[in-house]
Amino acid sequence: MPNDVFDGRPVIGICNTWSELTPCNTHLRDLAEQVKTGVLEAGGIAFEFPVMSLGKALIKPTTMLYRNLASMDVEESIRANSIDGVVVLANCDKTTPACLMGAASVDLPTMVVSGGPMLNSKHQGRDIGSGTDLWKFSEDLRAGNHQPVDV
């Protein structure tokens, strides 16, 4: 970037938990571009940086095991860079608190933008949600009451 970009305007970090391994965060890369545009339109300059992303579906043994590590990642990534404020893009029930804990520890102006709930999907012609249906299917599988899934 040219030197004249750093003419006193605020430098805003975009702390992004985007990951293809975290289904509820895969759309955050697109959201980051919209946030960058908003920061520029408001007179700032934006720099996106990645932090650890946690998603229940794939992380073993549990996402809770890594929440504090993710929080430290957020905190140190913010602290280590020369920024005036941060927009945190987070989703999921472990990533969001991890980001909040990390950002609060740095004491910079912070805005958290949630990516919103995961959209429902379809299974055998009916809507299924990522939360309640997941647990129902898991319990049915353990009980041996599962139906074959056409792939």
N, C-alpha and C positions, 0 to 999 in steps of 0.2 A: 504494500500500500504506500502511496506517496506520503511524504512528511506532512503536507498540508491537511491531511485527514485528521492528524492529531493536533488540532488547533484550539484545544480547550473544551471540545465537546465531550460529553460523558462516554466512557468506554463501558459497554454493557456486555457481560458474559452471558451466553446462552448455554446453560448446563443441561445437557441432553442425555436422557436415559434410553435413547433409541437403541434397539437391538433386534436383529432378525430372530434371535433366540427367545425373545420375550414377546409372545403374541399380542399382549395388550399394549405394547410400546412401539410396534412396528410403524405406526403412522406418525410418530413424533418427528421424524426427519422432515416430513412435509410441513408440519406445524412450525418447526424451527425456521423455515424459510419465511413463513408469514410473520413470525416474531421479528426476524431480522428486518423485514420491510417496515414494520411498525416502529422499530427503534430508529431506523434511518429517517423515516417521515417525522419523527418527534425530535430530530436534531442530534441524535447520538450515533455512535458507531458500534456495531455488534460483532462479536466473535463467538462462534459456537465451539464447545468442547465436550467430549464424551466423558461419562462416568458410568460406573457399574450399574447394570440393569438386573433386576430380580423378577422372575416370573414363576409362579407356583407350578405350572404344568411341567417344566423340564428340569428344574434344579433339584438335585438330590443331596442330602437327605431332606432338607427343608430350607425354604428361603429365610426363615427366621435366623438360622445359623449365620447368615451373611449380612443381615441388616446393619449391624454396627460397622462391618467392614465397608459396606457401601456408604454409610454415613461419613466415615473417615475419608473415603475417596472424594466425596463431594466437598467436605470441609477443606481438605488440603489442596484440591484443584482450584477452589475459589481463592484460598489464602495465597497460593503460590503465584498467582497471576495478578498483574497490575490492572485491576478493573475497578470501576466506581460503583457498580451495582450488578445484579444478576437476575436473570429470568430462568427459573428452574422448570424444565419440562419433565413431568413425572406422571406415572400411572401405577396401578397395582397397589395392593394393601401393604406391601413391605417397602417398595421403592419410594413411595410418597413420604412415609414417615422418615425413612433414611435421609432423603433429600432435605426435609424440613429440619431434622436434627443437625445435619452438617452445615446447612446455610445459617441457621441460628447461631452456631458457634463462631462464625466469622464476623457477625455484626456489621454486615453491609446491607444497604437497601435491597430487598429481595421480593420478587413476585413469583408465586408458584402457579403454573398453568397446568391444569389436569387435562389429559387427553380424552377424558370422558369414559363411560362404561363400554365394555366390549359389546359388540352387536350380537344379537341372537343368530343362531344358525338353524339349519334344518336337519332333522333326522327322521327317516321313515315318514316324511310328509308333515311333520309337526315342528313348531318352533321349539328350540331348546336354548336354554341360557347357560352361560359359562359357570355359574355358581351352583345353583340348586340342582340342576340336572347332572352336573359332574358328580356330585356326591351320591345322587340316586343311582347313576350308572355304576359307580364304584362299589356301592353296597350290593347291587344286583350281581355284579361280577364275582364278588367275594362269596355270595350265597349260591353261586352256580346258576343264577337265573338270567343269564345274558342271552341275547339274540345275536345271531351272526350279522355282521355288518357288511353290506355290499360296498366294495371299494371300486 
